[in-house]
Each structure stands twice: as C-alpha cells, then as structure tokens.
Amino acid sequence: MIDGINLPLILIAAFLASTSPGPATLTIAGTSMASGRKAGLALASGVTTGSFIWSVSAAFGLGAVMLAHSWLFEIVRYFGAGYLLWLAIKAARSAWMGARLKTLDLPVTTPARAYGKGLTLHLTNPKAILFFGALYSIGIPPDTGWQGLLIVIMSVGIQSLIMFHLYAIIFSSAPMTAAYARMKRGFEAVFAVAFGAGAFSILTARLG
C-alpha cells in the first residue's frame, strides 16, 4: 500500500476492465485484423489516451462533477451511444454488402484517423467515467496527496497502454488477418451486433 492505497487491487480492477469484451477491445481487434498492425496500434494509442484523460479527470474530481450534474453525463451518454450505433451500422452494411477479401486487399486507414477513432470511442464511453469515478472514490482515501494520485494514474495508464497495444499486436498477426480475410462478413456481423448491444446498454444504463 502507498499512503493507504491498495495499488495491486486497483491494478487488478483496471486489468479486468481492460480485458473484458467491450467497444474498445472489439474496435482494436477489428481494426487490427482489417487494416493491419500500424492502424491497430494507432487506434490502441487513441483508446489509451482517452483512458488516461478520464483517469486524470476522475483523480481530480471531474468525474464526480459530471455525475453531480447529470446533464453533462447525459450528453456523453447519448453521444457515445450514437457513435456506437454509427459503428454498428457501418459494420452491418459491410457484412451485408461486402464480398470476401483476400489478405492483400484488406482496407487501409491512416494512423491519424485510427487514433482519432480510438480517442473518440473512449472519450464518449460513459462507462469509462463510471469506472474511473468508482476506482478513485472507493479505492483511494480522500486525503491522498498528489504524489499518491500520480502513482495510481501512471500505474493504471502504463498497464492500459500495454494491454491495449498487446491486443493490436495479437489481432494483427498473420493467422488473425488471414482468418478475417476468409470470414470478413461473419466478423463484421459480430461487430455490428456487439456495437448495437453496447449502444443499447449505454442508453438503458441507470446511475443509481
């Protein structure tokens, strides 16, 4: 423990959150398989940046402010649900109309666009706000100094960076890319359902 902070427990909670299937992990997987390792790593960097922003915000009380002023949270909630619905529609359209691709003909996206997609995805995820808000309000004593907060922020941030970028490396491997090329429509159908379910979950989530 550091000044009453149970850092191992916090890291375990953050690890479970980053390994559970969700919009971020699904998007990293899909982008890495479809557009290659460079795009996957760029998108993972965007997700990591968004995670870091919410972590810092929660550490310094912004998460609590947003939850206290529900209209701010609702803006993020509906924007996030809308973004996931847009991703679901794109994936469904690709599954419905797209022909099977050869490995060498995989779609290409620029690293900048992939990074922006990852950043937008995580900044508009209200569950990230709730997670980091709970992490700092329950796992860290109120009188924790800035040094303790900094240690937690950096520890969680480094762990998230490793996990998200590891996903990109794994899913951009030759076997995964080949599997995507053979079963593109099936993968896109799964992504469409998952993104749609994520949007529904966000819209129907209750704070209390």
C-alpha positions as CSV (number, residue, x, y, z in Angstrom):
1,M,0.0,0.0,0.0
2,I,1.0,3.6,-0.6
3,D,-0.5,6.1,1.8
4,G,-3.4,3.8,2.4
5,I,-3.8,3.0,-1.4
6,N,-4.1,-0.7,-2.3
7,L,-2.3,-0.4,-5.6
8,P,-2.4,-4.1,-6.5
9,L,-6.1,-4.2,-6.0
10,I,-6.6,-1.1,-8.2
11,L,-4.5,-2.6,-10.9
12,I,-6.4,-5.9,-10.8
13,A,-9.7,-3.9,-11.2
14,A,-8.3,-2.0,-14.1
15,F,-6.9,-5.2,-15.7
16,L,-10.3,-6.8,-15.5
17,A,-11.9,-3.8,-17.1
18,S,-9.4,-3.7,-19.9
19,T,-9.7,-7.4,-20.7
20,S,-13.5,-7.6,-20.7
21,P,-15.1,-7.5,-24.1
22,G,-16.3,-4.0,-24.9
23,P,-16.3,-1.4,-27.7
24,A,-12.6,-0.5,-27.2
25,T,-11.3,-4.1,-27.4
26,L,-13.7,-5.0,-30.2
27,T,-12.6,-2.0,-32.3
28,I,-8.9,-2.6,-31.7
29,A,-9.4,-6.2,-32.8
30,G,-11.4,-5.4,-35.9
31,T,-9.1,-2.5,-37.0
32,S,-6.0,-4.6,-36.4
33,M,-7.4,-7.5,-38.5
34,A,-8.8,-5.4,-41.2
35,S,-6.3,-2.6,-41.6
36,G,-3.1,-4.0,-40.2
37,R,-0.8,-3.6,-37.2
38,K,0.1,0.1,-37.7
39,A,-3.6,1.1,-37.7
40,G,-4.4,-1.2,-34.8
41,L,-1.5,0.3,-32.7
42,A,-2.6,3.8,-33.6
43,L,-6.2,3.1,-32.5
44,A,-4.9,1.5,-29.3
45,S,-3.0,4.7,-28.6
46,G,-6.1,6.7,-29.0
47,V,-8.0,4.4,-26.6
48,T,-5.1,4.7,-24.2
49,T,-5.1,8.5,-24.4
50,G,-8.9,8.6,-23.7
51,S,-8.4,6.2,-20.7
52,F,-5.6,8.5,-19.4
53,I,-7.8,11.6,-19.8
54,W,-10.7,10.0,-17.8
55,S,-8.3,8.7,-15.2
56,V,-6.8,12.2,-14.6
57,S,-10.2,13.8,-14.6
58,A,-11.6,11.3,-12.1
59,A,-8.5,11.7,-9.9
60,F,-9.1,15.4,-9.7
61,G,-12.8,15.2,-9.2
62,L,-14.2,15.9,-12.7
63,G,-16.0,12.5,-12.8
64,A,-17.8,13.4,-9.6
65,V,-18.7,16.8,-11.0
66,M,-20.2,15.2,-14.2
67,L,-22.2,12.7,-12.1
68,A,-23.5,15.5,-9.9
69,H,-24.6,17.5,-12.9
70,S,-26.5,14.8,-14.8
71,W,-27.0,16.8,-18.0
72,L,-23.2,16.7,-18.6
73,F,-23.2,12.9,-18.2
74,E,-26.3,12.6,-20.4
75,I,-24.5,14.5,-23.2
76,V,-21.6,12.0,-23.1
77,R,-24.1,9.1,-22.8
78,Y,-26.1,9.9,-25.9
79,F,-23.1,11.0,-27.9
80,G,-21.4,7.7,-27.0
81,A,-24.5,5.6,-27.8
82,G,-24.9,7.4,-31.2
83,Y,-21.2,6.8,-32.1
84,L,-21.6,3.1,-31.3
85,L,-24.8,2.9,-33.4
86,W,-22.9,4.5,-36.3
87,L,-20.2,1.9,-35.9
88,A,-22.8,-0.9,-35.8
89,I,-24.5,0.4,-39.0
90,K,-21.1,0.5,-40.8
91,A,-20.3,-3.0,-39.7
92,A,-23.7,-4.3,-40.6
93,R,-23.5,-2.6,-44.0
94,S,-20.1,-4.2,-44.6
95,A,-21.4,-7.6,-43.5
96,W,-24.5,-7.3,-45.8
97,M,-22.8,-6.0,-48.9
98,G,-19.1,-6.8,-48.6
99,A,-17.5,-9.6,-50.6
100,R,-14.9,-11.8,-49.1
101,L,-11.5,-10.2,-49.2
102,K,-8.1,-11.5,-49.9
103,T,-5.3,-10.9,-47.4
104,L,-3.5,-8.4,-49.7
105,D,-6.7,-6.5,-50.4
106,L,-7.5,-5.5,-46.8
107,P,-8.9,-2.0,-46.3
108,V,-6.4,0.7,-45.2
109,T,-6.9,3.5,-42.8
110,T,-4.4,6.2,-41.8
111,P,-2.8,6.1,-38.4
112,A,-4.2,9.6,-37.7
113,R,-7.8,8.5,-38.4
114,A,-7.4,5.3,-36.4
115,Y,-6.0,7.3,-33.4
116,G,-8.9,9.7,-33.6
117,K,-11.4,6.9,-33.8
118,G,-9.9,5.3,-30.7
119,L,-9.8,8.6,-28.8
120,T,-13.4,9.4,-29.7
121,L,-14.6,5.9,-28.8
122,H,-13.2,6.1,-25.3
123,L,-14.0,9.8,-24.6
124,T,-17.6,9.1,-25.4
125,N,-17.9,5.9,-23.3
126,P,-19.8,6.8,-20.2
127,K,-18.9,3.5,-18.6
128,A,-15.3,4.7,-18.6
129,I,-16.4,7.7,-16.5
130,L,-18.3,5.4,-14.1
131,F,-15.3,3.0,-13.8
132,F,-12.7,5.6,-13.1
133,G,-15.1,7.5,-10.8
134,A,-15.6,4.4,-8.7
135,L,-11.9,3.5,-8.9
136,Y,-10.8,6.8,-7.3
137,S,-13.8,7.3,-5.0
138,I,-13.7,3.8,-3.5
139,G,-10.1,2.7,-3.9
140,I,-8.3,5.8,-2.8
141,P,-8.6,7.6,0.6
142,P,-9.9,11.1,0.4
143,D,-6.8,12.6,2.0
144,T,-4.4,11.0,-0.6
145,G,-1.8,13.5,-1.7
146,W,-0.9,14.4,-5.3
147,Q,2.1,12.0,-5.2
148,G,-0.2,9.1,-4.4
149,L,-2.6,10.1,-7.2
150,L,0.2,10.4,-9.6
151,I,1.5,6.9,-8.8
152,V,-2.0,5.4,-9.4
153,I,-2.6,7.4,-12.6
154,M,0.8,6.4,-14.1
155,S,0.4,2.7,-13.0
156,V,-3.1,2.3,-14.4
157,G,-2.1,4.2,-17.6
158,I,1.0,2.1,-18.2
159,Q,-1.0,-1.1,-17.7
160,S,-3.7,0.1,-20.0
161,L,-1.1,1.0,-22.7
162,I,0.4,-2.4,-22.5
163,M,-2.9,-4.3,-22.7
164,F,-4.5,-2.3,-25.5
165,H,-1.4,-2.4,-27.6
166,L,-0.9,-6.1,-27.0
167,Y,-4.4,-6.6,-28.4
168,A,-3.4,-4.8,-31.5
169,I,-0.3,-6.9,-31.9
170,I,-2.1,-10.2,-31.4
171,F,-5.0,-9.4,-33.7
172,S,-2.8,-8.1,-36.5
173,S,-0.8,-11.3,-36.6
174,A,-0.8,-13.3,-39.8
175,P,-3.2,-16.0,-38.6
176,M,-5.8,-13.5,-37.4
177,T,-5.5,-11.4,-40.5
178,A,-6.0,-14.5,-42.7
179,A,-9.0,-15.5,-40.6
180,Y,-10.5,-12.1,-41.1
181,A,-9.9,-12.3,-44.8
182,R,-11.7,-15.6,-45.0
183,M,-14.6,-14.7,-42.8
184,K,-14.9,-10.9,-43.1
185,R,-18.7,-10.9,-43.3
186,G,-19.0,-13.1,-40.2
187,F,-16.6,-10.9,-38.2
188,E,-18.5,-7.7,-39.3
189,A,-21.8,-9.2,-38.4
190,V,-20.5,-10.0,-34.9
191,F,-19.1,-6.4,-34.6
192,A,-22.4,-5.0,-35.7
193,V,-24.3,-6.9,-33.0
194,A,-21.8,-6.1,-30.3
195,F,-21.7,-2.4,-31.1
196,G,-25.5,-2.3,-31.2
197,A,-25.7,-4.1,-27.9
198,G,-23.2,-1.7,-26.4
199,A,-25.3,1.3,-27.6
200,F,-28.4,-0.2,-26.1
201,S,-26.6,-0.9,-22.8
202,I,-25.5,2.7,-22.6
203,L,-28.9,4.1,-23.3
204,T,-30.6,1.9,-20.8
205,A,-28.0,2.1,-18.0
206,R,-29.1,3.6,-14.7
207,L,-26.8,5.6,-12.5
208,G,-28.4,4.6,-9.2
